[in-house]
Amino acid sequence: MPQLRQFIDALAQPEGRQGAARPFAAAAGCSDMAIYVRDPELRILLPAPGMPKTVAADASWRELLDRCLRSRQLVNVVVAGK
């Protein structure tokens, strides 16, 4: 993947994270990407700082996040809306 270090550096900065996500996803052959972090008090995954706080998607999205918490499976297909 070209410029991997540059993509990672851009994603590390919350203020530019959302803008850096799409080019990184495109370089990986994806249409978009999301970054979630575990909230230790709520015990759920929440959007990382700098990422959109809502996702237009069906139930498969929440199911994927729940599965990541339980089994650490990070690959799945989810249906996202516009």
BAFI-3210 file (N, C-alpha, C; in Angstrom, 3 decimals, decimal comma, padded with zeros to 6 digits):
// residues 82
n [1|2|3|4|5|6|7|8|9|10|11|12|13|14|15|16|17|18|19|20|21|22|23|24|25|26|27|28|29|30|31|32|33|34|35|36|37|38|39|40|41|42|43|44|45|46|47|48|49|50|51|52|53|54|55|56|57|58|59|60|61|62|63|64|65|66|67|68|69|70|71|72|73|74|75|76|77|78|79|80|81|82]
n.u [000,866|000,709|002,460|001,905|002,755|002,243|-000,554|-001,228|-000,116|-001,745|-004,236|-003,831|-004,232|-006,816|-008,223|-007,967|-008,785|-011,228|-011,157|-008,872|-009,583|-011,080|-009,261|-007,381|-008,974|-009,715|-007,209|-006,880|-008,748|-011,368|-014,576|-014,987|-014,088|-014,233|-013,438|-013,367|-013,419|-012,976|-015,133|-014,438|-016,095|-018,786|-018,689|-018,893|-018,334|-017,342|-017,460|-014,249|-012,477|-012,911|-014,113|-017,182|-020,149|-022,481|-023,922|-025,336|-026,853|-027,811|-029,011|-026,855|-024,558|-024,442|-024,437|-021,952|-020,193|-020,827|-019,996|-017,257|-016,497|-016,989|-015,731|-013,583|-013,560|-012,858|-013,712|-016,290|-019,341|-021,176|-024,139|-024,318|-025,902|-026,653]
n.v [-001,170|002,124|004,816|004,172|004,886|007,652|007,681|006,469|008,294|010,525|009,544|009,366|011,822|013,395|015,728|015,671|013,221|012,167|013,209|011,937|009,309|008,341|008,446|006,582|004,282|003,990|003,421|000,927|-000,473|-000,147|001,450|003,206|003,931|003,214|004,158|002,843|002,985|001,385|002,022|002,029|002,324|002,252|-000,073|-000,480|-000,006|003,066|005,796|006,866|009,796|012,558|011,160|010,499|010,724|009,347|006,661|005,772|002,956|-000,534|-003,082|-004,814|-003,417|-002,659|-005,234|-006,134|-004,474|-005,319|-007,978|-007,621|-006,746|-009,042|-011,291|-010,355|-010,391|-008,904|-008,616|-008,265|-007,886|-005,018|-003,132|000,023|003,182|006,198]
n.w [000,000|-000,952|000,603|003,320|005,908|005,894|005,710|008,164|009,970|009,428|010,240|012,933|014,071|015,616|014,697|011,922|011,176|010,041|007,443|006,512|006,437|004,173|001,843|002,780|003,014|000,309|-000,836|000,202|-001,161|-000,393|000,175|002,270|005,681|009,195|012,503|015,646|019,218|022,368|025,043|028,309|030,549|029,658|028,248|025,491|021,940|020,657|018,278|017,268|018,420|016,269|014,233|012,380|014,334|013,985|012,069|009,063|008,721|008,518|010,842|010,820|011,268|014,025|015,035|014,103|015,596|018,196|018,015|017,628|020,152|021,669|020,370|019,002|016,259|013,257|010,692|008,379|006,523|006,130|005,684|004,518|004,540|002,674]
ca.u [000,000|001,584|002,433|001,223|003,124|001,534|-001,957|-001,305|000,127|-002,941|-005,310|-003,497|-004,630|-008,280|-008,800|-007,947|-009,041|-012,315|-010,670|-007,834|-010,134|-011,483|-008,112|-006,808|-009,886|-009,597|-005,936|-007,046|-009,788|-012,663|-015,255|-014,905|-013,642|-014,655|-012,552|-014,093|-012,614|-013,754|-015,404|-014,349|-017,204|-020,032|-018,424|-019,320|-017,441|-017,817|-016,610|-013,032|-012,504|-012,675|-014,894|-018,614|-020,787|-023,612|-023,726|-026,580|-026,641|-028,819|-028,660|-025,591|-023,496|-024,403|-024,048|-020,504|-019,528|-021,019|-019,142|-015,872|-016,281|-017,028|-014,832|-012,502|-013,633|-012,815|-014,089|-017,692|-019,966|-022,284|-024,824|-024,324|-026,739|-026,059]
ca.v [000,000|003,300|005,847|003,657|005,702|008,933|007,413|006,218|009,568|011,365|008,970|009,523|013,157|013,460|016,825|015,364|011,783|011,867|013,511|010,975|007,950|007,914|008,073|005,345|003,214|003,816|002,749|-000,469|-001,086|-000,021|002,712|004,080|003,229|003,774|003,805|002,799|002,703|000,816|002,852|001,069|002,448|001,802|-001,390|-000,505|000,694|004,380|006,376|007,520|011,246|013,014|010,374|010,797|010,153|008,511|005,861|005,343|001,543|-001,440|-003,749|-005,533|-002,552|-002,845|-006,626|-006,213|-003,864|-006,218|-009,151|-007,199|-006,723|-010,401|-012,273|-009,639|-010,587|-007,560|-008,655|-008,544|-007,021|-004,261|-002,319|001,429|004,070|007,491]
ca.w [000,000|-001,031|001,645|004,506|007,075|005,801|006,055|009,602|010,651|009,273|011,051|014,351|014,509|015,627|013,920|010,497|011,018|009,104|006,090|006,135|006,385|002,825|001,010|003,306|002,600|-001,147|-001,111|000,611|-001,980|000,283|-000,112|003,441|006,881|010,474|013,607|016,909|020,397|023,470|026,212|029,408|031,491|029,020|027,662|024,091|021,029|020,245|017,235|017,749|018,254|014,904|013,279|012,484|015,530|013,572|010,855|008,426|008,381|009,072|012,100|010,706|011,789|015,484|015,258|013,908|016,745|019,332|017,798|017,861|021,598|022,219|019,782|018,318|014,817|012,689|009,280|008,159|005,548|006,681|004,696|004,938|003,737|002,288]
c.u [000,913|001,382|001,722|001,515|002,389|000,059|-002,106|-001,088|-001,096|-004,089|-005,065|-003,945|-006,148|-008,866|-008,783|-008,335|-010,121|-011,876|-009,633|-008,395|-010,457|-010,300|-007,439|-007,658|-009,754|-008,305|-006,002|-008,139|-011,169|-013,285|-015,157|-014,365|-014,166|-013,660|-013,358|-013,124|-013,528|-013,906|-015,422|-015,503|-018,510|-019,923|-019,025|-018,237|-018,107|-016,926|-015,399|-013,164|-012,139|-013,433|-016,368|-019,238|-021,991|-023,270|-025,093|-026,378|-027,746|-028,288|-027,326|-024,432|-023,345|-023,979|-022,539|-019,775|-019,659|-020,112|-017,671|-015,555|-016,178|-015,921|-013,631|-012,451|-013,765|-013,222|-015,547|-018,180|-021,137|-022,867|-024,913|-025,191|-025,996|-026,640]
c.v [001,234|004,237|005,404|004,522|007,042|008,767|007,250|007,507|010,474|010,853|009,147|010,861|013,294|014,556|016,567|013,942|011,470|012,125|012,528|009,574|007,500|007,601|006,783|004,150|002,928|003,085|001,271|-001,183|-001,032|001,326|003,693|003,268|003,946|003,300|003,917|002,470|002,204|001,850|001,911|001,155|001,912|000,394|-001,540|000,164|001,990|004,911|007,074|009,031|011,640|012,240|010,746|010,072|009,279|007,793|005,481|003,910|000,703|-002,115|-004,486|-004,718|-002,741|-004,271|-006,805|-005,634|-004,747|-007,444|-008,809|-007,175|-008,123|-011,288|-011,669|-009,936|-009,213|-007,513|-009,036|-007,615|-006,322|-003,394|-000,908|002,220|005,333|008,584]
c.w [000,000|000,148|002,926|005,724|007,068|006,155|007,573|010,385|010,584|010,137|012,550|014,917|014,471|014,744|012,410|010,174|009,991|007,666|005,605|005,911|004,965|001,915|001,476|002,873|001,108|-001,511|-000,744|-000,181|-001,361|-000,053|001,049|004,602|008,111|011,528|014,890|018,028|021,504|024,578|027,409|030,403|030,910|028,454|026,272|023,255|020,599|019,127|017,859|017,584|016,822|013,841|013,428|013,676|015,202|012,279|010,328|007,937|008,987|010,332|012,027|011,267|013,300|015,817|015,100|015,115|017,989|019,214|018,017|019,348|022,185|021,678|019,069|016,826|014,175|011,227|009,154|007,054|006,231|005,577|005,228|003,993|003,382|003,118]
res [m|p|q|l|r|q|f|i|d|a|l|a|q|p|e|g|r|q|g|a|a|r|p|f|a|a|a|a|g|c|s|d|m|a|i|y|v|r|d|p|e|l|r|i|l|l|p|a|p|g|m|p|k|t|v|a|a|d|a|s|w|r|e|l|l|d|r|c|l|r|s|r|q|l|v|n|v|v|v|a|g|k]
***
